[in-house]
Amino acid sequence: MSEPKVDQSSQEDTPIASDTTGDDENVPSLSTWRLAFVTTGILLTYLTVATALPTIASEFNSTQDIGAYGSAFLLPQAVLQPFFGKLYAVWSIKPVYLGSLAMFEVGSVIAATAKTSSALIGGRALSGIGAVGLTVGGLIILTTLAKPQVQNLLVGIASSVISISSVLGPLFGGLLVDGPGWRWCFWINLPIGGAVILLLFASMTFSTPKTPAREQPLKEKLMHLDLLGTAIWALCLISLLLALQYGVQRPWNDTTIIVLFCVSGASLPVFLFQQFKRTRQGLFPLRIIRRRNVWAACGLLSFLFATLGAIFYYLPLFFQAVQGLSAQQSGFRTIAYVVSSALGVGIAVAAMTQLRHINPLLIVGSSIFWISTGLFTTFKVDSSTAYIVGIQVLAGVGFGLCVLCQTVCPRLVLDKMEIQLCHSVTLMLQVLASTFAIQIANIALSQILSDNLESLDLPSAIQQAALADLEHIRANLPADAVDRVLGALANAFQKAFNIGIGTAAVAWAFSLLVEWRRVEGKEKSEEPELSDGSGPTSSD
């Protein structure tokens, strides 16, 4: 969402959705609550899939594609976050939101009916395109509806939505996988999507304000969208991701991989030059990113999410493949992290009212999170439930203490319109970091497991059977080979999780770089004079 002059009024705090109820300005309108429930349903469908990954990989004999199932969904969100932000600024909100929902639903149908791993990846990619439109649209609707008096309350609602969805998603996914089958993790999106349409059409009246940006001719709107920049950015990221994906299956000196790396590397400087030339109309608001509080908070959150991608994305696979749990049991195992992260957020909110600085929370939280990532590398075949849950609780609290910097840090140095732009970039960088962390961890896991199996001197047929179907090692392999293979698999997870230690360490370093500014509970635009605990603000 760039901020050219013609767009200034498009970002005004004008309601774009209305409801006949909710007249009290200190209470979120009924439309806001409906959208929160809609978002819960959407997020729920996102999170059911992680628990199903081992079963999907087993059916398609596609262990090497486990990372791609997640990356294909997340990459469009990284590529298209700024594009959809601009799209909502110049077009009517309702058709863009519903069009995104349609893409999400079509992608779900493709994934549900997929006969090959490639078809499933394609369906996930299309769903990812729809998902970014839904995510950006939901945030824009909520932030536009929000009055200053209820902004903190809406942050709490959003956190609750994510927490509820995160708890129910893995459980729901486990029930579906162990019940009607993994394809229902995608079929279930259809009735949820129908409910969304019903709520938007029948229960919620959108009134998109007429602004200069939306009244422009079509040619001007297309110029505003920066289609060239989006295309170059997509080429850069997709080429890099494909190179990493092929690296799981081919040697790194393969011609295709080298060409893809070259294309990605050549595209990046072209993209940066193009963005520099467009200045205010580019995909990336450089004038905002250069502020210390913004880039430090973005760095902290991005590497926290990279750690989630490198470790937590693969926990269901560890539980099911290494420890032999069912999908439902695996889903239950992940609740500890989600609940404790919500607890961490609550602690952070309460503590910040007393401390009036977010920095101690970020430093302590990232330290706890970093320590917990090291403990994940100690997971073994026979690790107890109490031990695994305890480490997840530690990680969740640490993450929860840090997550408020997404809203607090930018608010201390930016005005309201800049904050909306900042959120778009921050979300994009978080998704991008998680996407590539998932893929890099997949490469490490596959390579280490292959090396470990070769070191066991097992027959080639047994090695191939183990690599093709991690979920059923106990059932498919000879009894005398099972324990050795499971030990090799557990060791591969331990070493792959080391990636998370590195990303968590970088996140901790960024926590030290956030400026010490007093949190007054108001936006910069409402109270320009902010006290600074570390001296003058010239570093901005």
Sequence and secondary structure as in RCSB ss.txt:
>XXXX:A:sequence
MSEPKVDQSSQEDTPIASDTTGDDENVPSLSTWRLAFVTTGILLTYLTVATALPTIASEFNSTQDIGAYGSAFLL
PQAVLQPFFGKLYAVWSIKPVYLGSLAMFEVGSVIAATAKTSSALIGGRALSGIGAVGLTVGGLIILTTLAKPQV
QNLLVGIASSVISISSVLGPLFGGLLVDGPGWRWCFWINLPIGGAVILLLFASMTFSTPKTPAREQPLKEKLMHL
DLLGTAIWALCLISLLLALQYGVQRPWNDTTIIVLFCVSGASLPVFLFQQFKRTRQGLFPLRIIRRRNVWAACGL
LSFLFATLGAIFYYLPLFFQAVQGLSAQQSGFRTIAYVVSSALGVGIAVAAMTQLRHINPLLIVGSSIFWISTGL
FTTFKVDSSTAYIVGIQVLAGVGFGLCVLCQTVCPRLVLDKMEIQLCHSVTLMLQVLASTFAIQIANIALSQILS
DNLESLDLPSAIQQAALADLEHIRANLPADAVDRVLGALANAFQKAFNIGIGTAAVAWAFSLLVEWRRVEGKEKS
EEPELSDGSGPTSSD
>XXXX:A:secstr
    GGGGGGGSS  SEE SS   TTS  HHHHHHHHHHHHHHHHHHTHHHHHHHHHHHHT GGGHHHHHHHHHH
HHHHHHHHHHHHHHHS HHHHHHHHHHHHHHHHHHHHT SSHHHHHHHHHHHHHHHHHHHHHHHHHHHHH  GGG
HHHHHHHHHHHHHHHHHHHHHHHHHHHHTT TTHHHHTHHHHHHHHHHIIIII EE     TTTTS HHHHHHHH
THHHHHHHHHHHHHHHHHHHHHHHS TT HHHHHHHHHHHHHHHHHHHHHHHHGGGSSS HHHHTSHHHHHHHHH
HHHHHHHHHHTGGGHHHIIIIIS   HHHHHHHTHHHHHHHHHHHHHHHHHHHHH  SHHHHHHHHHHHHHHHHH
HTT  TT  HHHHHHHHHHHHHHHHHHTTHHHHHHHTTS HHHHHHHHHHHHHHHHHHHHHHHHHHHHHHHHHHH
HHHHHTT  HHHHHHHHH GGGHHHHS HHHHHHHHHHHHHHHHHHTHHHHHHHHHHHHHHTTS  B   SS TT
T     BTTS STT 
